[in-house]
Amino acid sequence: MMKRMAAGVLIIFAAALVLQGQRARRDYPVWEVRVLSPREVSPARHQQVDQWELDRAGDQGWELVSVAPHVFQNEERGPDGQKKVVTQVYPAYYFKRLKPAPER
C-alpha cells in the first residue's frame, strides 16, 4: 500500500514538473504593436504624422503593417450659435515588430 502511494505521489510530482516547464517555454513569436496617428495641436485642429516619425520607426525595426484613414469629427459653434461639423481625415500608421526574447 505504501509503495503504491509513493508511486502515485511521484507520478503526480513528475507531471507537475513537466507542466511547469511547458508553461515557461514560449516557441511562438510575440509581437509589439505601435500606432502613429494624427495628433491634436489645438482644439479642433489636427496635424498628420510627420515623415521623420515614419523614418524613425523604420530605423528602429518597426514594420509597416497598415495605413488606415483616421477620421475626426468636431462640432463647433459658429458666431450665429449654429453647430457646424468639421470632418478631418488623416492617415494613421500601424506597425509591428518582434518583441525581444526575455533573457534567462
Secondary structure, DSSP 8 states (H G I E B T S, - for coil): -HHHHHHHHHHHHHHHHHHHHHHH---S--EEEEEE--EEEETTEEE---HHHHHHHHHTT-EEEEEEEEEEEEEEE-TTS-EEEEEEEEEEEEEEEE------
